[in-house]
Amino acid sequence: MTEQNFETLLQRPFVSMPELLRWHADRQPEAPAVMQDEQCLNYRELDALMDRVAASLQRDGVPPQGAIAICAANSIRYAALYMGAVRAGVTVAPLAPSTTAEGLVGMVDDSEARILFVDAAVAGALEPVRDRLTVPFVTLDDSPAGRSFSDWLADEGATPEPVDIQPEWPLNIIYSSGTTGVPKGIEQPQSQRWGHVKRGIERQYGPGSLALLSTPLYSNTTLLPFFQSLGLGGAVRLMAKFDAERFLQLAEQHRATHTTLVPVQYRRIMALPNFDQFDLSSFRVKFCTSSPFPADLKRDVLARWPGELIDTYGMTEGGGVCQLEAHRFPDKLHTVGRPVPGHDIRVIDDEGKELPRGETGEVVGHSGAMMLGYRNQPEMTAEAEWYDPSGKRFMRTGDVGYFDDDGFLVIVDRKKDMIISGGFNIYPSDIELVLRDHPHVAEATVVGVPSERWGETPVGFVVPRADAPADAEAIRDWANERLGKTQRLAAVSFTDRLPRSAIGKVLKRDLRDAWLARGGDAS
C-alpha cells in the first residue's frame, strides 16, 4: 500500500487495531514497535506474536467477546498478549497488581475471564485466595505458579482463524481505581479505541515517533498513547517502574518524541537537580492527565522542557475531552482547556438543568467515544448518564466546574470530595492551594472528616519538607489566616507520603479512614 492508501484507510468509519498493525507489519516490518530494557519487537515480530496469541486463545476455546484478565507488571509479553487477544476479538481486562487479593478475585469474577495471566509477584499475592479462583493461571514471566507463557503459546508460524471484529464489541474492561469504593468495570468498545487512534494523527504520532511510557498498562492513562502509537506506526518504549532520573536517561538515549505523565511524575522530574543537563530536544508533545495539573508546574515544564505541552481532561468512561495546549495559552494554565472538536461538554445543576457560562455545576460530556457501560452494573451505568432534552447521551464526570468567558473549562473540585460544613459547600482544592504555598510544605491534600459541631470539617494532610521544622499547628494557623472563615482547617496532620494510586491519584478515603481509626479529633 502507498502512503495515500493509509490515509484512505484512516477515513473509513471503523478500522480495528489488528488491521492497523498488520498494515504496518507489511509496510515497515523492521521498524521498532515495542521496546523494554534491551528487548525490542519490530512490527513483523509483533504481528507474528499476535497471531500466535490469538491462535492459542482460539485453541483454548476463548470466543470472540469472551474475556481474559491480565495482572502483571509492564512487559513486552504483556503488550503482545494484549494485542493478540484483540486480534482474536477477545476482550481484555487488565487489572492492577496493587489491588488487594480480595479485590482481584472480585474483578476476575466480574470480567468472566477464561484465563488469568499473571507474573510471579501477583501469583504470590493471590496465594491466600487461590482456591477461590477457578480460572487457569498462565505466567507471563514463565514462573512456576501456573502454566508458563512459553509452553502455553502456540508454535511459531501459527495463525488464527480470521475474526471480523465489530465496532460495538468490547475491546477491554478497565476497572476504575476504586478510590471511592468497589471498582467498576468500564467496557470500552472497539470504536472508542478507533476514535482515540484517529485523534493521535494531529498530535504527531506516526512512523518515527517514540512514546516513552512509564505508567502501567492496566491504566487508560497508558493505553491511550499505547494504542495511538502502534495504530499509527510509531514505537512504544515501556518502563516497568517509574524512576524520574531513569526516565530522563531513556528519553535522551532513545530520542523520545512523546510521553504521557501524571502530575506527580512531572513534579518529581522537574525537581531533579540535574534536570537541565539532559537533552530533551527530540520531544514533540508531552501530555498530562488523570489528576489536576497545577498551573505553577505547567509553567515550569513550559519554561524548561522542549516541545508542546497538553493537559488532557477526560474520563476512562469517555464522553468528552478537553485539552489545554499550554504552549499556546500560557494565560490559561489554571484551566483544562476547551472541548476538542466533536466533543460536547456542558455544565448542569443538581436538578440536571444546563447552566450558562460562568455558573458552577457538574461537568458532563458527549463524544463518539463512550463506554458501553459498567459491566454487570446497569444501575450504576444509569447513574453515570445524563440526557439532554433531545435525548442525547452524556457521561457525568463527577467534577464540579464552569466555563470562563473564553470557553475554557475550569475544574473546581471533585463533587464527591466537596465538604459540607455547617451548611456551606467547601472545595478542598481551594484549601490545598493555600497549604502548598507554605514554605515548609512539600505536598498537601485536604479531606472532610466527621464533626459533631459542623457535620463535616476539613483536615489537612501534609508531607513536610525534609529540611523544615515539624510544626503542624503552626502550618494550620498560617493557612487559617489566609482562608475564609468557613474554610478553616480543624487540624493538620503530618504524613511521610500521600497514598496514591499507580497513576498518581491521592487516595483520600485511605487518609480519612486512617484518621478515624486513630481517633483523630476534628470537633
C-alpha positions as CSV (number, residue, x, y, z in Angstrom):
1,M,0.0,0.0,0.0
2,T,1.1,3.6,-0.6
3,E,1.0,6.4,2.0
4,Q,-2.2,7.7,0.3
5,N,-3.7,4.2,0.8
6,F,-3.1,4.5,4.6
7,E,-4.7,8.0,4.6
8,T,-7.7,6.5,2.8
9,L,-7.8,3.6,5.4
10,L,-8.0,6.2,8.2
11,Q,-11.0,7.8,6.6
12,R,-13.1,4.6,6.9
13,P,-15.8,4.6,9.6
14,F,-14.0,1.9,11.6
15,V,-10.7,0.1,11.4
16,S,-9.7,-2.5,14.0
17,M,-6.4,-2.3,15.8
18,P,-5.2,-5.7,14.4
19,E,-5.9,-4.5,10.9
20,L,-3.8,-1.3,11.5
21,L,-0.9,-3.3,13.0
22,R,-1.0,-5.8,10.1
23,W,-0.7,-2.9,7.7
24,H,2.3,-1.5,9.5
25,A,3.9,-5.0,9.6
26,D,3.6,-5.2,5.8
27,R,4.8,-1.7,5.2
28,Q,7.6,-1.3,7.7
29,P,8.3,-4.8,9.1
30,E,11.7,-3.9,10.6
31,A,10.6,-0.7,12.3
32,P,10.6,-1.0,16.1
33,A,7.1,-1.4,17.7
34,V,7.5,-2.3,21.4
35,M,10.7,-2.0,23.5
36,Q,11.7,-2.5,27.1
37,D,15.1,-2.7,28.6
38,E,17.3,-4.5,26.0
39,Q,14.4,-6.2,24.2
40,C,12.7,-5.0,21.1
41,L,9.9,-6.3,18.9
42,N,9.7,-4.9,15.4
43,Y,6.3,-4.8,13.6
44,R,6.9,-8.1,11.8
45,E,7.7,-9.8,15.1
46,L,4.9,-8.2,16.9
47,D,2.4,-9.2,14.2
48,A,3.6,-12.8,14.3
49,L,3.4,-13.0,18.1
50,M,-0.1,-11.5,18.0
51,D,-1.1,-14.3,15.6
52,R,0.3,-17.0,18.0
53,V,-1.5,-15.4,20.9
54,A,-4.8,-15.3,19.0
55,A,-4.4,-18.9,17.8
56,S,-3.7,-20.0,21.4
57,L,-6.8,-18.4,22.7
58,Q,-8.9,-19.9,20.0
59,R,-7.3,-23.3,20.7
60,D,-8.4,-22.9,24.4
61,G,-12.0,-22.1,23.4
62,V,-12.0,-18.4,24.2
63,P,-14.5,-17.0,21.8
64,P,-14.8,-13.5,20.3
65,Q,-16.2,-11.2,23.0
66,G,-15.1,-13.7,25.7
67,A,-12.6,-12.3,28.2
68,I,-9.2,-12.8,29.6
69,A,-7.6,-11.0,32.5
70,I,-4.0,-9.8,32.8
71,C,-2.5,-8.8,36.2
72,A,1.3,-8.2,35.9
73,A,3.9,-5.5,35.6
74,N,4.6,-3.9,32.2
75,S,6.5,-6.1,29.8
76,I,6.8,-6.8,26.1
77,R,4.9,-10.1,26.5
78,Y,2.1,-8.1,28.3
79,A,1.8,-5.8,25.3
80,A,1.9,-8.6,22.7
81,L,-0.7,-10.6,24.7
82,Y,-3.0,-7.6,24.8
83,M,-2.8,-7.0,21.1
84,G,-3.0,-10.7,20.2
85,A,-6.2,-11.1,22.3
86,V,-7.7,-8.1,20.4
87,R,-6.8,-9.9,17.1
88,A,-8.9,-12.8,18.3
89,G,-11.8,-10.5,19.2
90,V,-11.3,-11.3,22.8
91,T,-12.0,-8.7,25.5
92,V,-9.0,-7.8,27.8
93,A,-9.4,-7.0,31.4
94,P,-6.1,-5.5,32.6
95,L,-6.0,-5.5,36.4
96,A,-3.9,-3.5,38.8
97,P,-1.3,-5.6,40.7
98,S,-1.6,-3.2,43.6
99,T,-5.3,-4.3,44.2
100,T,-6.0,-6.5,47.3
101,A,-6.3,-10.2,46.7
102,E,-10.0,-9.9,47.6
103,G,-10.4,-7.1,45.1
104,L,-8.7,-9.2,42.3
105,V,-11.0,-12.1,43.0
106,G,-14.0,-9.9,42.5
107,M,-12.7,-8.3,39.3
108,V,-11.7,-11.7,37.8
109,D,-15.2,-13.0,38.6
110,D,-16.9,-9.8,37.3
111,S,-15.0,-9.9,34.0
112,E,-15.8,-13.6,33.5
113,A,-12.3,-14.1,32.4
114,R,-11.5,-17.6,30.9
115,I,-7.7,-17.3,31.7
116,L,-5.8,-15.2,34.1
117,F,-2.3,-14.1,33.1
118,V,0.0,-13.2,36.0
119,D,3.6,-12.8,37.0
120,A,5.4,-14.2,40.0
121,A,4.7,-11.2,42.2
122,V,1.0,-11.3,41.6
123,A,0.8,-15.1,41.9
124,G,2.3,-14.8,45.3
125,A,-0.1,-12.2,46.4
126,L,-3.0,-14.3,45.2
127,E,-1.9,-17.5,47.0
128,P,-4.2,-17.0,50.0
129,V,-7.3,-16.8,47.7
130,R,-6.1,-19.2,45.0
131,D,-8.7,-21.8,45.8
132,R,-11.4,-19.2,45.0
133,L,-10.1,-18.6,41.5
134,T,-11.3,-21.3,39.2
135,V,-9.7,-19.9,36.1
136,P,-6.3,-21.3,34.9
137,F,-3.2,-19.3,35.5
138,V,-0.6,-18.6,32.8
139,T,2.6,-16.9,34.0
140,L,3.9,-14.2,31.6
141,D,7.4,-14.5,33.2
142,D,7.4,-18.3,33.0
143,S,7.4,-18.6,36.8
144,P,6.1,-21.8,38.3
145,A,2.8,-20.5,39.7
146,G,0.9,-21.7,36.6
147,R,1.4,-22.8,33.1
148,S,4.3,-20.9,31.6
149,F,3.6,-18.5,28.8
150,S,6.3,-20.2,26.7
151,D,4.5,-23.5,27.0
152,W,1.0,-22.0,26.5
153,L,1.9,-20.1,23.4
154,A,1.2,-21.8,20.0
155,D,4.2,-22.8,17.9
156,E,6.0,-20.3,15.7
157,G,4.1,-19.8,12.4
158,A,0.7,-20.5,14.0
159,T,-2.1,-18.4,12.6
160,P,-5.6,-17.8,14.0
161,E,-8.9,-18.2,12.2
162,P,-9.9,-14.7,10.9
163,V,-12.3,-12.7,13.1
164,D,-14.5,-10.0,11.7
165,I,-14.2,-7.5,14.6
166,Q,-17.2,-5.3,15.1
167,P,-17.0,-1.7,16.3
168,E,-19.5,-2.3,19.1
169,W,-17.6,-5.2,20.6
170,P,-15.9,-4.5,23.9
171,L,-12.2,-4.2,23.4
172,N,-11.3,-4.0,27.0
173,I,-12.7,-3.7,30.5
174,I,-10.9,-1.0,32.5
175,Y,-11.6,-1.2,36.2
176,S,-11.9,2.1,38.0
177,S,-9.2,3.0,40.5
178,G,-11.5,2.2,43.4
179,T,-10.6,5.4,45.2
180,T,-14.3,5.8,46.3
181,G,-15.3,2.2,46.8
182,V,-15.6,-1.1,44.8
183,P,-14.0,-0.7,41.4
184,K,-16.4,-0.6,38.4
185,G,-15.6,-2.4,35.1
186,I,-15.7,0.1,32.3
187,E,-16.4,-1.6,29.0
188,Q,-14.7,0.3,26.2
189,P,-15.9,-0.7,22.7
190,Q,-13.6,-1.2,19.7
191,S,-14.9,2.0,18.2
192,Q,-13.8,4.0,21.2
193,R,-10.2,3.0,20.7
194,W,-10.5,3.7,17.0
195,G,-11.6,7.2,17.9
196,H,-8.5,7.5,20.1
197,V,-6.2,6.4,17.3
198,K,-7.6,9.0,14.9
199,R,-7.1,11.8,17.4
200,G,-3.4,10.8,17.6
201,I,-2.8,12.0,14.0
202,E,-2.9,15.7,14.9
203,R,-0.6,15.0,17.8
204,Q,2.2,13.9,15.5
205,Y,2.2,10.2,16.3
206,G,3.3,8.0,13.4
207,P,6.4,6.4,11.8
208,G,9.5,7.7,13.5
209,S,7.7,8.7,16.7
210,L,8.6,7.1,20.1
211,A,6.4,7.2,23.1
212,L,8.1,6.7,26.4
213,L,5.5,5.2,28.8
214,S,6.2,4.8,32.5
215,T,2.6,4.3,33.8
216,P,1.1,0.8,33.9
217,L,-0.7,-0.9,31.0
218,Y,-3.8,-1.5,33.1
219,S,-4.5,2.2,33.1
220,N,-6.2,4.2,30.4
221,T,-3.5,6.8,31.0
222,T,-1.1,4.4,29.4
223,L,-3.4,2.7,26.9
224,L,-4.4,5.8,25.1
225,P,-0.8,6.7,23.9
226,F,-0.1,2.9,23.5
227,F,-2.9,2.4,21.0
228,Q,-2.2,5.8,19.3
229,S,1.5,4.9,18.8
230,L,1.0,1.4,17.5
231,G,-2.1,2.2,15.5
232,L,-0.2,5.0,13.6
233,G,3.0,3.1,13.2
234,G,5.2,4.6,15.9
235,A,7.2,2.9,18.6
236,V,6.5,2.4,22.3
237,R,9.2,2.2,25.0
238,L,7.8,0.7,28.2
239,M,9.2,1.2,31.7
240,A,8.3,-1.5,34.2
241,K,8.6,1.1,37.1
242,F,8.8,4.8,37.1
243,D,12.0,6.5,38.2
244,A,12.5,10.2,37.5
245,E,16.2,10.2,36.6
246,R,15.9,6.9,34.6
247,F,13.0,8.4,32.7
248,L,15.2,11.3,31.6
249,Q,18.1,8.9,30.7
250,L,15.8,6.8,28.5
251,A,14.2,9.9,26.9
252,E,17.7,11.2,25.9
253,Q,19.0,7.8,24.8
254,H,16.0,6.9,22.6
255,R,15.2,10.4,21.4
256,A,11.7,10.2,22.7
257,T,9.1,12.3,20.9
258,H,6.0,11.7,23.1
259,T,5.2,10.9,26.7
260,T,2.1,10.9,28.9
261,L,2.8,11.5,32.6
262,V,0.7,12.2,35.7
263,P,1.3,15.4,37.7
264,V,3.2,13.8,40.5
265,Q,5.7,12.4,37.9
266,Y,6.2,15.8,36.3
267,R,6.8,17.2,39.8
268,R,9.5,14.6,40.6
269,I,11.2,15.0,37.2
270,M,11.3,18.8,37.4
271,A,12.6,18.7,40.9
272,L,15.8,16.8,39.9
273,P,18.8,19.0,40.4
274,N,20.3,17.7,37.2
275,F,17.2,18.1,35.0
276,D,18.7,20.7,32.8
277,Q,21.7,18.5,31.9
278,F,19.5,16.2,29.8
279,D,19.0,16.7,26.1
280,L,15.2,16.6,25.6
281,S,15.1,18.5,22.3
282,S,13.5,15.5,20.5
283,F,10.2,15.9,22.2
284,R,7.2,16.8,20.0
285,V,4.4,16.6,22.5
286,K,4.1,15.9,26.3
287,F,0.7,15.0,27.8
288,C,-0.6,15.2,31.3
289,T,-3.8,13.5,32.6
290,S,-5.5,11.6,35.4
291,S,-5.4,14.3,38.1
292,P,-5.2,18.1,38.5
293,F,-2.1,19.6,36.9
294,P,-1.1,22.7,38.9
295,A,-0.6,25.9,37.0
296,D,2.9,26.5,38.6
297,L,4.0,23.1,37.5
298,K,2.8,23.6,33.9
299,R,4.7,26.9,33.9
300,D,7.9,25.2,34.9
301,V,7.6,22.4,32.3
302,L,6.9,25.0,29.6
303,A,10.0,27.0,30.6
304,R,12.5,24.1,30.7
305,W,11.2,21.2,28.7
306,P,11.1,21.5,24.9
307,G,8.0,20.5,22.8
308,E,4.3,21.1,23.2
309,L,2.6,20.6,26.5
310,I,-1.0,19.4,26.5
311,D,-3.2,18.9,29.6
312,T,-5.9,16.4,28.8
313,Y,-9.1,16.3,30.8
314,G,-11.5,13.3,30.3
315,M,-12.6,10.0,31.8
316,T,-12.0,6.4,31.1
317,E,-15.7,6.1,30.6
318,G,-15.4,8.5,27.7
319,G,-18.0,11.2,27.0
320,G,-15.9,14.1,26.1
321,V,-12.4,15.5,26.3
322,C,-11.0,19.0,27.0
323,Q,-7.4,19.8,26.1
324,L,-5.3,22.8,27.1
325,E,-2.5,23.5,24.7
326,A,-0.4,25.1,27.4
327,H,2.2,26.3,25.0
328,R,-0.4,28.3,23.1
329,F,-2.4,29.6,26.0
330,P,0.1,30.5,28.8
331,D,-2.6,32.7,30.4
332,K,-5.0,29.8,30.8
333,L,-2.8,27.4,32.9
334,H,-5.4,27.4,35.6
335,T,-7.9,25.7,33.2
336,V,-8.1,22.3,31.5
337,G,-8.7,23.9,28.1
338,R,-11.6,23.8,25.6
339,P,-13.5,20.8,24.3
340,V,-11.7,19.1,21.4
341,P,-13.6,19.1,18.0
342,G,-16.6,16.9,18.0
343,H,-16.9,16.7,21.8
344,D,-19.8,18.3,23.6
345,I,-19.1,19.4,27.2
346,R,-21.7,21.0,29.3
347,V,-22.3,22.1,33.0
348,I,-25.5,21.1,34.8
349,D,-27.0,21.8,38.2
350,D,-28.2,19.3,40.8
351,E,-31.6,19.1,39.1
352,G,-30.0,18.2,35.8
353,K,-30.6,21.6,34.1
354,E,-27.9,23.0,31.9
355,L,-26.1,26.1,33.2
356,P,-24.7,29.1,31.3
357,R,-21.1,30.1,31.1
358,G,-19.7,31.3,34.4
359,E,-22.0,29.3,36.6
360,T,-20.6,26.3,38.5
361,G,-22.1,22.8,38.4
362,E,-21.3,19.2,37.4
363,V,-19.4,18.7,34.2
364,V,-21.0,16.2,31.7
365,G,-19.7,15.2,28.3
366,H,-20.7,13.5,25.0
367,S,-18.5,12.3,22.2
368,G,-18.2,9.4,19.7
369,A,-16.0,7.5,22.1
370,M,-18.0,6.5,25.1
371,M,-18.1,3.3,27.2
372,L,-20.8,0.7,26.6
373,G,-21.5,0.8,30.4
374,Y,-20.3,-0.6,33.7
375,R,-20.0,-4.3,33.3
376,N,-22.8,-6.1,35.1
377,Q,-24.0,-2.9,36.8
378,P,-26.9,-1.4,34.9
379,E,-28.0,0.8,37.8
380,M,-24.6,2.4,38.2
381,T,-24.4,2.9,34.4
382,A,-27.7,4.7,34.6
383,E,-26.4,6.9,37.5
384,A,-23.4,7.8,35.3
385,E,-25.6,9.1,32.4
386,W,-27.3,12.3,31.7
387,Y,-29.6,13.0,28.7
388,D,-30.3,16.4,27.3
389,P,-33.9,17.3,26.2
390,S,-33.2,15.9,22.7
391,G,-32.3,12.5,24.2
392,K,-28.5,12.9,23.6
393,R,-26.5,10.8,26.0
394,F,-23.8,12.4,28.2
395,M,-21.5,10.9,30.8
396,R,-21.4,12.5,34.2
397,T,-17.8,13.3,35.3
398,G,-18.4,13.8,39.0
399,D,-16.3,17.0,38.7
400,V,-17.5,20.5,39.6
401,G,-16.5,23.3,37.2
402,Y,-17.5,26.2,35.0
403,F,-16.7,27.7,31.6
404,D,-15.0,31.1,31.6
405,D,-15.8,33.8,29.1
406,D,-13.4,32.4,26.5
407,G,-14.9,28.9,26.7
408,F,-12.1,27.3,28.7
409,L,-13.2,24.8,31.4
410,V,-12.1,25.5,35.0
411,I,-12.4,22.5,37.3
412,V,-13.2,23.5,40.9
413,D,-13.1,20.1,42.5
414,R,-14.4,16.6,42.6
415,K,-18.1,16.6,43.5
416,K,-17.6,13.6,45.9
417,D,-14.7,15.5,47.6
418,M,-16.8,18.6,48.4
419,I,-17.1,19.1,52.1
420,I,-20.4,20.4,53.5
421,S,-19.6,22.1,56.8
422,G,-22.2,24.0,58.8
423,G,-24.3,24.1,55.6
424,F,-21.6,25.7,53.5
425,N,-20.0,24.0,50.4
426,I,-16.2,23.8,50.8
427,Y,-13.9,22.8,47.9
428,P,-10.8,21.1,49.2
429,S,-8.8,22.2,46.2
430,D,-9.1,25.9,47.4
431,I,-7.6,25.0,50.7
432,E,-4.9,22.8,49.2
433,L,-3.7,25.7,47.1
434,V,-3.1,27.7,50.2
435,L,-1.4,24.9,52.1
436,R,1.0,24.3,49.2
437,D,2.2,27.9,49.4
438,H,3.6,27.4,52.9
439,P,7.4,27.2,52.6
440,H,7.6,24.1,54.8
441,V,5.1,22.0,52.8
442,A,6.2,19.6,50.1
443,E,2.8,18.1,49.4
444,A,-0.7,18.6,50.8
445,T,-4.2,17.4,50.4
446,V,-7.5,18.1,52.3
447,V,-10.2,15.7,53.4
448,G,-13.5,16.2,55.0
449,V,-13.9,14.2,58.3
450,P,-17.0,13.9,60.6
451,S,-17.6,16.7,63.1
452,E,-20.2,16.8,65.8
453,R,-20.4,20.6,65.6
454,W,-20.3,21.1,61.8
455,G,-21.3,17.8,60.3
456,E,-18.0,17.7,58.4
457,T,-14.9,19.7,58.7
458,P,-11.6,20.0,56.7
459,V,-8.4,18.4,57.8
460,G,-5.1,18.9,56.0
461,F,-2.7,16.1,55.4
462,V,0.8,17.4,54.8
463,V,4.1,16.0,53.7
464,P,6.6,18.4,55.2
465,R,9.8,19.4,53.5
466,A,12.8,17.3,54.8
467,D,14.7,20.4,56.0
468,A,11.7,22.1,57.6
469,P,10.7,22.3,61.2
470,A,7.9,19.9,62.0
471,D,5.1,22.1,63.4
472,A,1.7,21.1,62.2
473,E,-0.2,23.5,64.4
474,A,1.9,26.4,63.1
475,I,1.1,25.4,59.5
476,R,-2.6,25.2,60.3
477,D,-2.6,28.6,61.9
478,W,-0.7,30.1,59.0
479,A,-3.2,28.6,56.5
480,N,-6.3,29.6,58.5
481,E,-5.1,33.2,58.5
482,R,-5.4,33.1,54.7
483,L,-8.6,31.1,54.4
484,G,-12.2,32.2,54.6
485,K,-14.0,31.6,57.9
486,T,-15.9,28.5,56.6
487,Q,-12.8,27.0,55.1
488,R,-10.6,26.9,58.1
489,L,-8.8,23.7,58.9
490,A,-9.7,21.8,62.1
491,A,-6.3,20.2,62.1
492,V,-3.1,19.5,60.1
493,S,-1.7,16.0,60.2
494,F,1.8,15.2,59.1
495,T,2.5,12.1,57.0
496,D,5.6,10.6,55.3
497,R,3.8,10.4,52.0
498,L,0.3,10.8,50.5
499,P,-1.2,7.4,49.5
500,R,-1.6,7.4,45.7
501,S,-2.9,5.0,43.1
502,A,-0.5,3.8,40.4
503,I,-1.5,6.8,38.2
504,G,-0.9,9.4,40.9
505,K,-4.4,10.0,42.3
506,V,-4.4,10.7,46.0
507,L,-6.4,8.1,47.9
508,K,-8.3,10.5,50.2
509,R,-10.5,7.7,51.5
510,D,-7.4,6.0,52.9
511,L,-6.4,9.1,54.7
512,R,-9.9,9.6,56.1
513,D,-10.1,6.0,57.3
514,A,-6.7,6.2,58.9
515,W,-7.6,9.5,60.7
516,L,-10.8,8.0,62.1
517,A,-9.0,4.7,63.1
518,R,-6.5,6.5,65.3
519,G,-9.3,8.7,66.8
520,G,-8.4,12.0,65.2
521,D,-10.2,14.9,66.8
522,A,-11.9,17.4,64.5
523,S,-14.7,18.5,66.7
